[in-house]
Amino acid sequence: LTDLSWHSKGEYVVTVCDTKRASAQVTIHHISKRLSQQPIAFKKDTRVQKVLFHPTKPVLFVATKKNVNVYHLIKQVKMRQLKSGARWISSMALHPKGDNIVLGTYDRRVAWIDLDMSDRPWKTFKYHHRAVRSVSFHRRFPLMATAADDGVVHVFHARVFDDFAK
């Protein structure tokens, strides 16, 4: 098991397994029904890095080495692909509203993608000297944190506006 993520309501958990069977990498578990399913089939050369549920919609974010694929869970189709611009994605965090995603990379960058504007980063941070291992949004306050192998944690004011003009 390489990654695990809970749904915001606590009824589902998604896991990533490092397995030779590419189709069996991502499994969604329904806790109360004790059922598991593998809704997404992957190619053999695809390696899943991280997974996240959208906080309000039936959407799953699946980070591979260079991109983030966005899947609609009810229709079981890929909705879009987010281009990170990085060589290797190490971590991923979704804003509590679900409209922004931050990607940490092994090439010392943090890419911020506004899902309403584009499939590419609108801002890239280069504050770390080593690989970024973790990124996270605060649940209530407009804060974002990044942690890297250089032993430094950066905390940013990361207010997300509903109005594009701001």
N, C-alpha and C positions, 0 to 999 in steps of 0.2 A: 504494500500500500504506500503510495507516494504523496497523495493529497486527499483531503477530506473537507467538506463544506456543508454547513447546515442551511436549510431554508429558513427565512426569517420567522415563519410561523412554527417552526420546530417539528413539523410532521414528516419532513423528508430530509435525507442526507445523501449527498453524492460523493462517491469515492473514485479515486484513480488508482489503477493497479498497473505496475510495470510488468507487462506480460508479453509473451511472444505472439499471442493471438491479438492482433490489432483491434479487432471488433469488440474485444472484451475489456477494453481499457477503462471505460466510464460506466459506472453502475449507479442507478438511482434506487435508493431503498425507501419504501414507505413503512414507517416505524409501526404504527398501530395495526396495519393489515399484515405486517410481516411478509411483504412482497418485495422482490427486487426485479429490476428490468434494465436492459441495456438498449436504450432507445436510439443510439447513434452508432453507426458503423463507420470505421475509419480504415484508411488504406494501410497497408503493411508497414510502410516507411514513416507513418505519422506517429509522433511521440507526444502524448499529452503532458503538459507541465502543470497546469492549474485549472480548477473549475470553480465557478461561482453561480449561485442562483440570483436572478433579479429579485429585488425585495417585494415587488407587487405584481409583476406579470409572470406568466408561465414561460419564462425565457431562461436559458442556460448559456453561460459564457464559458467557452472552452479554449484555453490558451495552449497553443502548440509552440514549437520552437521560435517562430518568427511572427505569427499572426494570432488573432483571437477570433474564433468562429462563434457566431451568435445563433443559437438554435431555438426554434419555437417548440416547446415540449408537447403541446397538444397535437399540433399538425405533424410533428417530428420531421421538420424540414429546416435546412440552414437558411436563415434570414439574410445574413450579411457576413462579411469578413472584414475585420479591422486590421489594418496594416500598422505594425508597431514601428517600423523603421529601425529595428534593432537586430542584432545577430542572434540573440538568445534571450527569451523572456524567462525571468526567474520568479516573479511574484506578480500578483494582480489584486486590486482592491476596487470595489464598486462604491460610489457615493451612496449614502442612505436613500436619496431620492431616486437613484437608479438611472440618472441621465449623464453621468460622467464616470469614466473608468481610468485608473492609473496603473501603469505597468512598470515594474522594476526590471532591470535587465542586468545580465552578467557583464555587459560592456559599459558599466558605470553610469547608466543613464536612467532617468525616470521620464516616461512618456505619458502625457495627459491627453486623453481623447474625450471630446465632447460628443456624445452619441447623437445629439440633435443636429450638429453642424456638419460632421464629416466622419469618414472612416479612417482618417489619418490623424496623428497627434497635432493639436494646435499649439502645444507648448512642450518643450523638452528641457528637463533640468539636468545640468551636468555639475553637480556639487560634490560628488563622491570620487574618491581616488581608487576605489576597488569595487568589486561586484556588489550591486544592490540586492540584498537578500529578502527584504520585506518592505511592503508599502501598506499603509492603512489610513482610512478616514475615521475621524471621531464620529460617534453616532449622533451627538447633539450639537457640538460646537463646530464652527467652520475651521477645522484643523485637519492637516494631513501630515503624516510622519513617514520618513524613509529611514531605513537602517541598512548599513553596508558592512562589508568585510574590513573596511578601514577603521572600524570601531566607533564610527560616528553615527549619531541619530540626528536627523534634521527634522524640525517641526515647522511647518509652513502654515500661514493663514491662508485658507483655501475656500473662501466664500464662493458659493455657486449662486448666480442670479438667474431668475426666471426670464428676465428681459435681456435680449441679445445686445441691446445698446449699451448695457452696463458692463 
